[in-house]
Amino acid sequence: MKSIKSALLALLKSPMVIIGTITALIFQILFSLIWLTGYDHITNNVNRFTIAVVNEDQGIGSKAMQAMMTKLPFQMMQESNLEQAMAELDERKLQMVVHIPKDFSHAIKDPAQKAVVTYSVNESNPSMVKSVMQTVVNQISASLNDQAVQSRITAVLEQSNIPKSQALHLSQSMSSRVVADMNNIHAISNFSRTMVPMMLVLASFTGCMLFVMEVNKASKLIRQTYGRWTLLSARSLLNIAASLLVTTVGTGMVTLMGVHSDQGFAAMWLFQFIYVITFLFVAQLSFYIFSDAGGWINIALLSIQLITSGAMVPRELLPSFYHFVSEYSPATYAVTGIMNMVNGGPAVTSAAASLLLILLSVLVATIMIVGGMQLLQGKPEEKVQMAS
């Protein structure tokens, strides 16, 4: 019986063991490089968040709005239409909407009333958005009370022939009467729902890249028998069949676990089919471009897509390079669509259209590569050998 040492040496000489070792090392290297650069100092970029202020009060509200616009360290914008602002919040173009009602000045001046400012946040976002915006609410409320309201009330009371010292005392007691009304749309009570987009994208792309890797190995074994166009057609049909199977199981599992969509099971199934088949052809393109090294390229694509998709951290906080990449990443639109369907939001039509455009581009690139290789080879496609 041969020794363990000889068996170990035989394994170490195996190309599959060598490739497996290199793959494990590449995971460490690429994930470290991509994740640490992608998330580098992202908390310093919260000033990229956009907050819209809708002011309907032409008195104290206008002064308070101007104070907010100049002092808060965010991308502040003035919106005249509350309905439009809420629509942009629903589409995640805004991180918060601040609404100052038209009776704000009257409520400030009336000791019997409370001046209410409404803050709207879309919880169908990475959880970081909600936590940051909660801090912002406290900042804005303090700004309204300390900067705008107190000085204005002092002036109003002085105009009423009340001594300045008494006016200041009264204004300080009234300034704390401005209260915050939180209006969180698409409220999420179960934290696991916030993880669904990342889970589905991670499971889908990882499964797709492993499936394509095995199909590529199988294709290499029979490429001497079948021509490039025949193999491409067969692999494409396999991708379609795999997409149907993966989508049915994936959508069925999340539904079984209690995750439903207001847009219906059929819409959720169809959307998942679109992003799964896109993932498959993207992963396949890596092998057509880089041959066997395509598997390692897909590892990088997995890491980049997880970072840039917006599933864990808002894309607005990412470094410029990763934010640019996110515009062309299928995972970005997959996450957007999943958030809309599972946690609440507009229809997934736009996200689906973007995914289909990426899929079309990948298909065209794949066909061009196969065609170019065929021309370089200078031979017609080999015919299938007939069994004797």
C-alpha positions in Angstrom: 0.0 0.0 0.0 1.4 3.3 -1.0 2.3 5.9 1.6 0.4 9.1 2.5 3.4 11.0 1.4 3.3 9.7 -2.2 -0.5 10.4 -2.3 0.1 14.0 -1.1 2.8 14.5 -3.7 0.5 13.2 -6.4 -2.2 15.6 -5.4 0.2 18.5 -5.2 1.3 17.8 -8.8 -2.4 17.7 -10.0 -3.3 20.7 -12.2 -6.7 20.9 -10.5 -5.1 21.2 -7.0 -2.8 23.9 -8.3 -5.7 25.8 -9.9 -7.8 25.4 -6.7 -4.9 26.8 -4.6 -4.5 29.8 -6.9 -8.3 30.4 -6.9 -8.3 30.4 -3.0 -5.4 32.9 -3.0 -7.1 35.1 -5.7 -10.3 35.3 -3.5 -8.2 36.7 -0.7 -6.3 39.1 -2.9 -9.2 40.4 -4.9 -11.7 40.7 -2.0 -9.1 42.6 0.0 -8.2 45.0 -2.8 -11.7 45.6 -4.0 -13.6 45.7 -0.7 -11.1 47.8 1.2 -10.8 50.4 -1.6 -14.5 50.3 -2.3 -15.5 51.0 1.3 -12.6 53.3 2.1 -13.8 56.2 4.2 -17.4 56.0 3.0 -18.6 57.6 6.2 -16.9 60.7 5.1 -19.1 60.8 2.0 -22.5 61.1 3.8 -22.6 64.7 2.6 -23.5 63.3 -0.8 -26.9 62.4 0.5 -29.6 64.6 -1.0 -32.3 66.1 1.2 -35.2 68.0 -0.3 -37.0 70.8 1.6 -40.6 71.5 0.8 -41.6 74.8 2.4 -45.2 76.0 2.2 -44.9 78.7 4.9 -43.8 82.2 3.7 -43.0 83.5 7.2 -40.8 81.9 9.7 -40.7 78.7 7.6 -38.8 80.6 4.8 -36.1 81.7 7.3 -35.9 78.3 8.8 -35.5 76.7 5.3 -32.7 79.1 4.4 -30.9 78.2 7.6 -31.2 74.5 6.8 -30.0 75.0 3.2 -26.8 76.8 4.3 -25.8 75.0 7.4 -26.5 71.3 7.0 -23.6 69.3 5.4 -25.7 67.6 2.7 -26.8 68.1 -0.8 -29.8 70.4 0.0 -32.4 71.2 -2.6 -35.6 73.2 -2.5 -38.7 71.5 -3.9 -42.0 73.4 -4.4 -44.2 70.3 -4.9 -44.5 67.8 -2.1 -46.0 65.2 -4.3 -43.0 65.4 -6.7 -40.5 65.2 -3.9 -42.2 62.1 -2.5 -42.1 60.5 -5.9 -38.3 61.1 -6.1 -38.0 59.8 -2.5 -39.8 56.6 -3.7 -37.4 56.3 -6.6 -34.4 56.7 -4.2 -33.3 59.9 -5.9 -33.6 61.6 -2.5 -32.7 60.3 1.0 -35.1 62.5 2.9 -37.9 65.0 2.3 -38.5 67.8 4.9 -41.9 69.3 4.8 -42.7 72.7 6.5 -46.5 73.2 6.4 -48.2 76.5 5.5 -49.4 77.0 9.1 -45.9 76.8 10.6 -45.5 80.5 11.4 -49.0 80.6 13.0 -48.2 77.5 15.1 -44.9 79.1 16.3 -46.7 82.3 17.4 -49.5 80.5 19.1 -48.4 79.1 22.6 -51.4 76.7 22.5 -50.1 74.9 19.4 -47.1 72.9 18.3 -45.2 73.6 15.1 -44.8 70.3 13.3 -42.2 69.5 10.7 -42.6 66.3 8.8 -39.5 64.2 7.8 -40.0 61.4 5.3 -37.5 58.6 4.8 -37.7 55.7 2.4 -36.8 52.5 4.4 -36.6 50.5 1.1 -32.9 51.3 1.1 -29.7 50.0 2.8 -30.3 50.3 6.6 -27.4 52.9 6.8 -29.7 55.5 5.1 -32.3 55.3 7.9 -29.7 55.6 10.7 -27.9 58.6 9.1 -31.2 60.3 8.4 -32.3 59.9 12.0 -29.3 61.8 13.0 -30.1 64.4 10.4 -33.6 64.8 11.8 -32.1 65.7 15.2 -29.8 68.2 13.5 -32.6 69.9 11.5 -34.9 70.0 14.5 -32.1 71.7 16.5 -31.5 74.1 13.6 -35.1 75.0 13.4 -35.4 75.7 17.1 -32.1 77.4 17.8 -31.4 79.3 14.6 -34.7 80.2 13.1 -37.5 80.0 15.5 -36.0 81.6 18.6 -34.8 84.7 16.9 -38.1 85.2 15.0 -40.2 84.8 18.1 -38.0 87.3 20.0 -38.7 89.8 17.3 -42.4 89.1 17.3 -42.7 89.5 21.0 -40.7 92.7 21.0 -43.0 94.1 18.5 -45.9 93.4 20.9 -44.3 95.9 23.4 -43.0 93.1 25.7 -39.7 94.0 27.3 -36.7 92.4 25.6 -35.6 90.4 28.6 -39.1 88.9 28.9 -39.3 88.3 25.2 -36.1 86.4 25.2 -37.2 84.2 28.1 -40.5 83.5 26.4 -38.9 82.7 23.1 -36.5 80.2 24.7 -39.4 78.4 26.3 -41.4 78.3 23.1 -38.5 77.3 20.7 -38.5 73.7 21.9 -42.1 73.4 20.8 -41.1 72.6 17.2 -41.6 68.8 17.0 -40.6 66.2 14.4 -43.2 64.0 12.7 -41.5 60.9 11.1 -43.2 59.6 8.0 -41.2 56.6 6.9 -42.5 55.2 3.6 -42.1 51.4 2.9 -41.5 50.8 6.6 -39.6 47.6 7.3 -40.2 45.8 10.6 -38.2 42.7 9.9 -34.5 43.2 9.4 -34.2 40.1 7.3 -36.2 41.8 4.5 -33.4 44.3 4.1 -31.0 41.5 3.4 -33.1 39.8 0.7 -31.6 41.9 -2.2 -28.0 41.1 -1.2 -28.8 37.4 -0.6 -30.5 37.0 -3.9 -27.8 38.7 -5.9 -25.0 36.9 -4.1 -26.7 33.5 -4.5 -27.6 34.1 -8.1 -24.3 35.4 -9.4 -22.2 32.9 -7.4 -24.4 30.0 -8.7 -24.2 31.4 -12.2 -20.4 31.7 -12.3 -19.9 28.2 -10.9 -22.4 26.7 -13.4 -20.7 28.5 -16.3 -17.3 27.3 -15.1 -18.5 23.7 -15.2 -20.1 24.1 -18.6 -16.9 25.6 -19.9 -15.0 22.5 -18.7 -17.5 20.3 -20.4 -17.3 22.4 -23.6 -13.5 22.0 -23.8 -13.9 18.2 -23.8 -16.0 18.2 -26.9 -14.8 21.3 -28.8 -12.9 19.1 -31.2 -16.1 17.4 -32.2 -18.4 20.4 -32.5 -17.8 23.8 -34.0 -17.8 27.1 -32.2 -21.2 28.3 -33.4 -22.7 24.9 -32.5 -21.2 25.0 -29.0 -22.3 28.6 -28.5 -25.9 27.7 -29.4 -25.9 24.7 -27.1 -24.4 26.7 -24.3 -27.0 29.4 -24.8 -29.8 26.9 -24.6 -28.3 25.5 -21.4 -28.1 29.0 -19.9 -31.8 29.5 -20.7 -32.8 26.2 -19.2 -30.6 26.9 -16.1 -32.2 30.3 -15.7 -35.7 28.9 -15.7 -34.7 26.3 -13.1 -32.8 28.7 -10.9 -35.5 31.3 -11.1 -38.3 28.9 -10.2 -36.4 27.5 -7.2 -35.2 30.9 -6.1 -38.5 32.7 -6.3 -40.3 29.7 -4.8 -37.9 29.6 -1.8 -38.2 33.3 -0.9 -42.0 33.0 -1.2 -42.0 29.9 1.0 -40.0 31.8 3.6 -42.7 34.5 3.7 -41.1 37.1 1.4 -43.8 38.4 -1.0 -44.1 41.1 -3.5 -46.9 43.6 -3.8 -46.3 43.4 -7.6 -47.2 39.7 -7.6 -45.4 36.4 -7.8 -45.4 36.3 -11.6 -43.7 39.7 -11.8 -41.1 38.7 -9.2 -40.4 35.4 -11.1 -40.0 37.2 -14.4 -37.7 39.8 -13.0 -35.5 37.2 -11.3 -35.4 35.3 -14.6 -34.1 38.5 -16.4 -31.3 39.1 -14.0 -30.3 35.5 -13.6 -30.0 35.0 -17.4 -28.0 38.2 -17.6 -25.6 37.0 -14.9 -25.1 33.7 -16.8 -24.2 35.4 -20.0 -22.0 37.9 -18.3 -20.1 35.1 -16.5 -19.9 33.2 -19.8 -18.4 36.2 -21.6 -15.5 36.2 -19.1 -14.5 32.7 -20.4 -14.8 33.7 -24.0 -12.5 36.7 -23.4 -10.0 35.3 -21.0 -10.3 31.5 -21.6 -9.7 29.5 -18.4 -8.7 32.7 -16.5 -12.4 33.7 -16.9 -13.2 32.0 -13.6 -10.8 34.4 -11.8 -12.3 37.4 -13.6 -15.7 36.3 -12.4 -14.4 36.3 -8.8 -13.5 40.0 -9.3 -16.9 40.7 -10.9 -18.6 39.1 -7.9 -16.8 41.3 -5.4 -17.3 44.4 -7.5 -21.0 43.8 -8.0 -21.6 43.2 -4.4 -20.0 46.5 -3.5 -21.5 48.7 -6.2 -25.0 47.2 -6.2 -26.2 49.3 -3.3 -27.4 46.3 -1.4 -25.2 47.0 1.6 -24.1 50.6 1.3 -25.8 53.4 -0.7 -24.1 53.9 -4.0 -23.9 57.6 -3.3 -21.2 57.0 -0.7 -18.9 54.9 -2.9 -15.6 56.3 -4.4 -16.1 57.9 -7.8 -14.6 54.9 -9.7 -17.0 52.4 -8.1 -20.0 54.7 -8.5 -19.1 54.9 -12.2 -18.8 51.1 -12.5 -22.2 50.6 -10.8 -23.9 52.3 -13.7 -22.9 49.4 -15.9 -23.2 46.5 -13.4 -26.2 44.2 -13.8 -26.3 43.7 -10.0 -27.1 47.4 -9.5 -30.4 47.0 -11.4 -31.1 43.6 -9.9 -30.8 45.1 -6.4 -32.9 48.1 -7.4 -35.7 45.8 -8.8 -35.6 43.5 -5.8 -35.9 46.4 -3.4 -38.8 47.7 -5.3 -40.6 44.3 -5.3 -39.8 43.1 -1.9 -39.5 46.2 0.3 -41.6 48.6 -1.7 -41.1 51.0 -4.5 -42.1 51.8 -8.1 -42.5 49.3 -10.9 -39.4 47.4 -12.0 -39.8 48.3 -15.7 -36.8 50.6 -15.8 -34.5 48.2 -13.9 -35.6 45.3 -16.2 -35.0 47.4 -19.3 -31.4 48.2 -18.1 -30.8 44.5 -17.5 -32.0 43.6 -20.9 -29.8 46.2 -22.5 -26.8 44.8 -20.7 -27.8 41.3 -21.8 -28.1 42.4 -25.4 -24.7 44.0 -25.2 -23.1 40.9 -23.8 -24.7 38.7 -26.4 -23.4 41.0 -29.2 -19.9 40.9 -27.7 -20.0 37.1 -27.4 -21.1 36.7 -31.0 -18.4 39.1 -32.2 -15.7 37.2 -30.3 -16.8 33.8 -31.7 -17.1 35.3 -35.2 -13.6 36.8 -34.8 -12.1 33.5 -33.6 -13.8 31.7 -36.5 -12.3 34.2 -39.0 -8.8 34.0 -37.5 -9.0 30.2 -37.6 -9.8 30.4 -41.3 -11.8 27.2 -41.4 -15.5 26.6 -41.7 -17.3 25.2 -38.7 -16.5 21.5 -38.2 -19.3 19.2 -38.9 -20.6 16.8 -36.3 -19.0 13.4 -36.6 -21.5 10.8 -37.5 -21.4 7.5 -35.6 -20.3 4.7 -37.8 
